[in-house]
Amino acid sequence: MSGWEEFLRVKGWESEHESVNRLLRHYKRKVRSEHTKANACQALKGLSEFAGMGPDELVRLDVKEASRFVQEFVDSLKDKGYSIRYVNVSLAYLKTFFKLNGFEGARGLEVERHYQPSRYRKREEYIPTHDEICRMAYAAGSTRNKALILALYSSGLRNSTLRAVLYMDVKGDLEKALDIVKVPVYPEMKMVDPGACKGNIFYYSFFSRETVEAIREYLDERRKTYENIDNEEPLFVSTSKTLRPEARRRTLVMKKTLEHLVKRAARKAGIKRWRNVYPHCLRKAFESALRNSGLNTKDQEFLMGYILPGSRDAYYDHTKIEGLRSKYIQIEFFPHKINSVENLRKKQVLDTFKLLGFPEDKIKRVEEALVNYKTVDDAMEEIRKLSQEEYKLRENPNNDPRKVIDE
């Protein structure tokens, strides 16, 4: 039981305090989000402790006294260094609590919000490049950490959502030996972590080929340790030595743990602004990869877990999983690796033609063909034609007309 549940005597969506009950019933009807419930109750607990009275006592105050307590409390949050966004959201929860308990109209609270500039961000962020993310993955220090970093980047899942993914969510695609694995996001994930499915929006994303390879390697290690993996176990589990092995395999990676390992990997990867790299930065890098891939806007927004604006969400067909999977395959998460491999292949093709003794003009034409195409495979048809011309010329160097006659 968390601190606010004990303090406010909350069990599920009910409380022994009638004033708190009204708040819980409101959010149960409106969003039924465990995360929203926790945030609202945490703000109410903070105000109660600040004022030195219980929630039922707070709603018996006159409007002037209640407004003073709330104003002083949110101002104290700002003075303690909390972000303006957090302060204003806490204020919104408290105003809702008082409104549901009769403080509305002429009796409404008189409390001022703190000014929040557009594009306000309390903490600085650095969005790593695909090359830096690749280095982070290999500097992560373990197969689990490598798989976590690649999974954050290639799926775009939020911190809480990724940590709440269970083995059974991806087991089917893994057992089919698919290179691209579907990752579902659904409201029931909130039972694993309250913040897992933001807005109770169902959607799905995918893990890339590189991520799936890393996950398979990590799961193989887990099987060696625990012999098997149960369906209900988290996909990524804690490695805390304070837990017994049987408890460890069923315990989620903590939110702070994921933040620390991402930051540590960024530092080891040589990123100068490693202190500003958070798990959410990899989600933004994922969004950038989607934009650069040429996917249409609706597909991009669906893979990010957004509600499509207007009536577009109702008409978006999210059931065509294989269609979206084939589009996802086209996303180049690590184009620098593809380019380096293709450059090596192009060099090998040119070296082969030189070893076969092709004249300079033909080699130059092969080189031009390789430059004009993105990959060697795309250029092969033109290169074949050039090689066939050369062999014909060698068989008949004078280009004389010849006729085959029978015996």
C-alpha positions as CSV (number, residue, x, y, z in Angstrom):
1,M,0.0,0.0,0.0
2,S,1.4,3.4,-1.0
3,G,1.6,6.4,1.4
4,W,-1.4,8.2,-0.1
5,E,-3.6,5.1,0.0
6,E,-3.0,4.7,3.8
7,F,-3.2,8.4,4.6
8,L,-6.6,8.9,2.7
9,R,-7.8,5.4,3.6
10,V,-8.3,4.4,-0.1
11,K,-9.0,0.9,-1.2
12,G,-9.5,0.5,-5.0
13,W,-11.8,3.3,-6.0
14,E,-13.3,3.9,-2.6
15,S,-12.3,5.8,0.6
16,E,-13.5,6.0,4.1
17,H,-13.6,9.8,3.7
18,E,-16.7,10.9,1.9
19,S,-15.0,14.0,0.5
20,V,-12.3,11.7,-1.1
21,N,-15.0,9.3,-2.3
22,R,-16.5,12.1,-4.4
23,L,-13.2,12.7,-6.0
24,L,-12.6,9.0,-6.7
25,R,-16.1,8.6,-8.2
26,H,-15.5,11.5,-10.5
27,Y,-12.2,10.2,-11.9
28,K,-13.6,6.7,-12.1
29,R,-16.4,7.9,-14.3
30,K,-14.2,10.3,-16.3
31,V,-11.0,8.3,-17.1
32,R,-10.8,5.3,-14.8
33,S,-7.0,5.8,-14.8
34,E,-4.9,4.4,-11.9
35,H,-2.2,6.9,-12.7
36,T,-4.7,9.9,-12.6
37,K,-6.1,8.5,-9.3
38,A,-2.6,8.3,-7.8
39,N,-1.6,11.8,-8.9
40,A,-4.9,13.4,-7.6
41,C,-4.6,11.6,-4.3
42,Q,-1.0,12.5,-3.9
43,A,-1.7,16.2,-4.4
44,L,-4.6,16.0,-1.8
45,K,-2.3,14.2,0.7
46,G,0.3,16.9,0.2
47,L,-2.3,19.7,0.9
48,S,-3.7,17.8,4.0
49,E,-0.2,17.5,5.5
50,F,0.6,21.1,4.7
51,A,-2.6,22.4,6.3
52,G,-2.4,19.9,9.2
53,M,-6.0,18.6,8.7
54,G,-7.8,15.7,7.1
55,P,-9.7,16.0,3.8
56,D,-13.1,16.1,5.4
57,E,-11.9,19.0,7.6
58,L,-10.6,20.8,4.5
59,V,-14.0,20.9,2.9
60,R,-15.6,22.4,6.0
61,L,-13.4,25.5,5.8
62,D,-14.8,28.7,4.4
63,V,-13.8,29.6,0.9
64,K,-11.4,32.3,1.9
65,E,-9.4,30.0,4.3
66,A,-9.5,27.1,1.8
67,S,-8.2,29.4,-1.0
68,R,-5.3,30.6,1.3
69,F,-4.2,27.1,2.1
70,V,-4.3,25.9,-1.5
71,Q,-2.5,29.0,-2.7
72,E,0.3,28.7,-0.1
73,F,0.6,25.0,-0.8
74,V,1.1,25.3,-4.6
75,D,3.5,28.3,-4.0
76,S,5.5,26.0,-1.7
77,L,5.8,23.4,-4.4
78,K,7.2,26.0,-6.8
79,D,9.7,27.2,-4.1
80,K,10.8,23.5,-3.6
81,G,11.9,23.4,-7.3
82,Y,9.0,21.4,-8.8
83,S,8.3,22.3,-12.4
84,I,5.6,24.8,-13.2
85,R,3.7,22.1,-15.1
86,Y,3.6,19.9,-12.0
87,V,2.5,22.8,-9.8
88,N,-0.4,23.8,-12.1
89,V,-1.5,20.2,-12.6
90,S,-1.5,19.7,-8.8
91,L,-3.6,22.9,-8.5
92,A,-6.1,21.5,-11.0
93,Y,-6.5,18.3,-9.0
94,L,-7.1,20.3,-5.8
95,K,-9.6,22.6,-7.4
96,T,-11.5,19.6,-8.7
97,F,-11.6,18.1,-5.2
98,F,-13.0,21.3,-3.7
99,K,-15.5,21.8,-6.6
100,L,-16.9,18.3,-6.1
101,N,-17.3,19.1,-2.4
102,G,-19.4,22.3,-2.9
103,F,-16.8,24.9,-3.7
104,E,-18.2,26.2,-7.0
105,G,-19.9,29.3,-8.4
106,A,-19.7,32.2,-5.9
107,R,-18.1,29.8,-3.4
108,G,-15.3,28.7,-5.9
109,L,-11.7,28.8,-4.8
110,E,-9.8,32.0,-5.6
111,V,-6.4,30.7,-6.5
112,E,-3.9,31.8,-9.1
113,R,-2.0,29.5,-11.5
114,H,1.7,30.0,-12.1
115,Y,2.7,31.4,-15.5
116,Q,3.8,28.7,-17.8
117,P,5.6,29.9,-21.1
118,S,4.8,28.1,-24.3
119,R,7.2,25.2,-25.0
120,Y,8.2,25.3,-21.3
121,R,10.5,22.6,-20.1
122,K,12.1,22.5,-16.7
123,R,14.8,20.0,-17.5
124,E,17.0,20.2,-20.6
125,E,16.8,17.3,-23.0
126,Y,19.2,16.0,-25.6
127,I,17.8,13.8,-28.4
128,P,20.7,11.4,-29.4
129,T,21.3,10.6,-33.0
130,H,20.9,7.1,-34.4
131,D,24.7,6.7,-34.4
132,E,24.8,7.7,-30.7
133,I,21.9,5.3,-29.8
134,C,23.8,2.5,-31.5
135,R,26.9,3.3,-29.4
136,M,24.7,3.5,-26.2
137,A,23.3,0.0,-26.9
138,Y,26.7,-1.5,-27.1
139,A,28.0,0.4,-24.1
140,A,25.0,-0.5,-22.0
141,G,26.9,-3.2,-20.0
142,S,24.6,-6.2,-20.2
143,T,22.3,-8.0,-22.7
144,R,19.2,-6.8,-20.8
145,N,20.3,-3.1,-20.8
146,K,21.2,-3.3,-24.5
147,A,17.8,-4.8,-25.3
148,L,16.1,-2.1,-23.2
149,I,17.8,0.8,-25.0
150,L,17.1,-0.7,-28.5
151,A,13.5,-1.4,-27.4
152,L,12.9,2.2,-26.2
153,Y,14.2,3.5,-29.5
154,S,12.7,1.1,-32.0
155,S,9.2,1.0,-30.5
156,G,8.8,4.5,-29.1
157,L,7.1,3.1,-26.0
158,R,7.1,5.3,-22.9
159,N,9.1,4.3,-19.8
160,S,6.2,2.9,-17.9
161,T,4.7,1.2,-20.9
162,L,7.9,-0.7,-21.9
163,R,8.5,-1.8,-18.3
164,A,4.9,-3.2,-18.2
165,V,5.2,-5.4,-21.3
166,L,4.9,-9.0,-20.3
167,Y,6.5,-12.0,-21.9
168,M,3.2,-13.3,-23.2
169,D,2.6,-10.0,-25.1
170,V,5.4,-10.8,-27.5
171,K,5.8,-14.6,-27.1
172,G,3.7,-15.5,-30.2
173,D,5.8,-13.5,-32.6
174,L,9.1,-14.6,-31.0
175,E,8.1,-18.2,-31.3
176,K,7.2,-17.7,-35.0
177,A,10.8,-16.5,-35.4
178,L,9.6,-13.2,-36.9
179,D,12.3,-10.5,-37.4
180,I,9.8,-7.7,-36.6
181,V,7.8,-8.3,-33.4
182,K,4.5,-6.6,-32.6
183,V,4.2,-5.0,-29.1
184,P,0.6,-4.4,-28.0
185,V,-0.4,-1.6,-25.6
186,Y,-3.7,-2.1,-23.8
187,P,-5.5,-0.6,-20.7
188,E,-5.0,-3.8,-18.6
189,M,-1.3,-3.0,-18.5
190,K,-2.2,-0.5,-15.8
191,M,-2.6,-3.4,-13.5
192,V,1.2,-4.0,-13.9
193,D,2.1,-0.3,-13.8
194,P,-0.5,2.5,-13.3
195,G,1.2,4.7,-16.0
196,A,1.5,2.0,-18.6
197,C,-1.3,2.9,-21.0
198,K,-1.6,6.6,-21.2
199,G,-5.2,7.7,-21.7
200,N,-6.3,4.1,-21.9
201,I,-5.6,4.2,-25.6
202,F,-5.1,0.8,-27.3
203,Y,-2.5,0.7,-29.9
204,Y,0.6,-1.3,-30.9
205,S,4.1,-0.7,-32.1
206,F,6.9,-3.0,-33.1
207,F,10.4,-4.0,-32.1
208,S,13.0,-3.8,-34.9
209,R,15.2,-6.6,-36.2
210,E,18.2,-5.3,-34.1
211,T,16.0,-5.2,-31.0
212,V,14.5,-8.6,-31.5
213,E,18.1,-10.1,-31.8
214,A,19.1,-8.4,-28.6
215,I,15.9,-9.6,-26.8
216,R,16.4,-13.2,-28.0
217,E,20.0,-13.1,-26.6
218,Y,18.7,-11.7,-23.3
219,L,15.9,-14.3,-23.0
220,D,18.4,-17.1,-23.7
221,E,20.4,-15.9,-20.7
222,R,17.3,-15.8,-18.5
223,R,16.4,-19.4,-19.4
224,K,19.9,-20.5,-18.4
225,T,19.4,-18.8,-15.0
226,Y,15.7,-19.7,-14.4
227,E,15.2,-22.7,-16.8
228,N,12.0,-21.2,-18.2
229,I,10.1,-18.0,-18.6
230,D,6.4,-17.9,-17.5
231,N,3.8,-16.0,-19.6
232,E,3.0,-13.6,-16.8
233,E,6.6,-12.6,-16.2
234,P,7.7,-9.1,-17.3
235,L,9.7,-9.1,-20.6
236,F,12.4,-7.2,-18.8
237,V,13.0,-8.1,-15.1
238,S,14.9,-6.6,-12.2
239,T,18.5,-7.6,-11.4
240,S,18.4,-6.3,-7.8
241,K,20.5,-8.5,-5.6
242,T,18.3,-7.6,-2.6
243,L,15.5,-9.8,-4.0
244,R,15.5,-13.5,-4.0
245,P,15.8,-15.1,-7.5
246,E,12.2,-16.3,-7.5
247,A,11.0,-12.8,-6.7
248,R,13.5,-11.1,-9.0
249,R,12.2,-12.9,-12.1
250,R,8.7,-11.5,-11.4
251,T,9.7,-7.9,-10.5
252,L,9.6,-5.0,-13.0
253,V,12.5,-2.9,-13.8
254,M,12.1,0.3,-11.7
255,K,11.4,3.6,-13.4
256,K,14.5,5.2,-11.9
257,T,16.6,2.2,-12.8
258,L,15.7,2.6,-16.5
259,E,16.5,6.3,-16.3
260,H,19.9,5.6,-14.7
261,L,20.9,2.9,-17.2
262,V,20.0,5.1,-20.2
263,K,22.0,8.0,-18.7
264,R,25.0,5.7,-17.9
265,A,25.0,4.3,-21.4
266,A,24.9,7.8,-22.9
267,R,28.0,8.7,-20.8
268,K,29.9,5.6,-21.8
269,A,29.0,6.2,-25.4
270,G,30.8,9.5,-25.2
271,I,27.8,11.8,-25.5
272,K,28.8,15.2,-24.1
273,R,25.3,16.1,-22.9
274,W,24.7,12.6,-21.4
275,R,23.1,14.1,-18.3
276,N,20.2,15.4,-20.5
277,V,19.5,12.0,-22.1
278,Y,16.3,10.3,-20.6
279,P,14.2,7.4,-21.8
280,H,11.7,9.8,-23.2
281,C,14.5,11.2,-25.5
282,L,14.6,7.9,-27.2
283,R,10.9,8.1,-27.8
284,K,11.5,11.4,-29.5
285,A,14.3,9.8,-31.6
286,F,11.8,7.2,-32.6
287,E,9.3,9.9,-33.7
288,S,12.1,11.5,-35.8
289,A,12.8,8.1,-37.5
290,L,9.1,7.8,-38.3
291,R,9.1,11.2,-40.0
292,N,12.2,10.4,-42.0
293,S,10.8,7.1,-43.2
294,G,8.0,8.5,-45.4
295,L,5.1,6.9,-43.4
296,N,1.9,8.7,-43.8
297,T,0.8,10.9,-40.9
298,K,-1.9,8.6,-39.6
299,D,0.4,5.6,-39.4
300,Q,3.0,7.8,-37.6
301,E,0.5,9.0,-35.0
302,F,-0.9,5.5,-34.4
303,L,2.6,4.1,-33.8
304,M,3.2,6.9,-31.3
305,G,0.0,6.0,-29.4
306,Y,-1.8,9.3,-30.2
307,I,-5.5,9.7,-30.8
308,L,-5.9,10.8,-34.4
309,P,-7.6,14.3,-34.6
310,G,-11.2,14.8,-35.6
311,S,-13.0,11.7,-37.1
312,R,-9.8,10.2,-38.5
313,D,-9.3,7.9,-35.5
314,A,-12.7,6.2,-36.0
315,Y,-11.8,5.5,-39.7
316,Y,-8.2,4.3,-39.1
317,D,-8.1,0.6,-39.5
318,H,-5.7,-0.6,-36.8
319,T,-6.6,-4.3,-37.5
320,K,-4.3,-4.5,-40.5
321,I,-1.3,-5.5,-38.5
322,E,0.7,-7.1,-41.3
323,G,0.2,-4.0,-43.5
324,L,1.6,-1.8,-40.8
325,R,4.3,-4.3,-40.1
326,S,5.5,-4.2,-43.8
327,K,5.5,-0.4,-43.6
328,Y,7.5,-0.5,-40.3
329,I,10.2,-2.7,-42.0
330,Q,11.0,0.3,-44.3
331,I,12.0,2.5,-41.3
332,E,15.8,2.9,-41.2
333,F,16.6,3.1,-37.5
334,F,20.4,2.8,-38.1
335,P,21.0,4.2,-41.6
336,H,24.7,4.7,-40.8
337,K,25.1,0.9,-40.4
338,I,23.2,0.3,-43.7
339,N,25.4,2.8,-45.5
340,S,28.6,1.4,-44.1
341,V,27.6,-2.2,-45.2
342,E,26.6,-1.0,-48.7
343,N,29.9,1.0,-49.1
344,L,31.8,-2.2,-48.2
345,R,29.8,-4.2,-50.8
346,K,30.3,-1.6,-53.5
347,K,34.1,-1.7,-52.8
348,Q,34.0,-5.5,-53.1
349,V,32.2,-5.3,-56.5
350,L,34.7,-2.9,-57.9
351,D,37.6,-5.0,-56.6
352,T,36.1,-8.1,-58.2
353,F,35.9,-6.3,-61.6
354,K,39.5,-5.1,-61.4
355,L,40.7,-8.7,-60.5
356,L,38.8,-10.0,-63.6
357,G,40.8,-7.7,-65.7
358,F,38.0,-5.4,-66.9
359,P,39.3,-2.3,-68.8
360,E,39.2,1.1,-67.1
361,D,36.2,2.4,-69.1
362,K,34.1,-0.5,-68.0
363,I,35.2,-0.2,-64.4
364,K,34.3,3.5,-64.5
365,R,30.8,2.6,-65.8
366,V,30.4,0.1,-63.0
367,E,31.4,2.7,-60.5
368,E,28.9,5.2,-62.0
369,A,26.2,2.5,-61.7
370,L,27.0,2.0,-58.0
371,V,26.9,5.7,-57.3
372,N,23.5,6.1,-59.1
373,Y,21.8,3.5,-57.0
374,K,21.3,3.3,-53.2
375,T,22.2,-0.3,-52.8
376,V,24.3,-2.9,-54.7
377,D,21.2,-5.0,-55.2
378,D,19.5,-2.1,-57.0
379,A,22.5,-1.6,-59.3
380,M,23.0,-5.3,-60.1
381,E,20.9,-5.3,-63.3
382,E,22.9,-2.6,-64.9
383,I,26.2,-4.2,-63.7
384,R,25.2,-7.6,-65.2
385,K,24.6,-6.0,-68.6
386,L,28.1,-4.4,-68.5
387,S,29.7,-7.8,-67.6
388,Q,27.8,-9.6,-70.4
389,E,29.1,-7.0,-72.9
390,E,32.6,-7.6,-71.7
391,Y,32.4,-11.4,-72.1
392,K,30.9,-11.0,-75.6
393,L,33.7,-8.8,-76.5
394,R,36.3,-11.2,-75.2
395,E,34.8,-14.1,-77.2
396,N,34.8,-12.1,-80.4
397,P,37.4,-9.3,-80.0
398,N,37.1,-8.1,-83.6
399,N,33.3,-8.0,-83.5
400,D,33.3,-10.1,-86.7
401,P,30.0,-11.6,-87.7
402,R,30.1,-15.4,-87.1
403,K,27.8,-18.1,-88.2
404,V,27.6,-21.6,-86.7
405,I,27.4,-24.3,-89.4
406,D,26.7,-28.0,-88.8
407,E,29.0,-30.8,-89.7
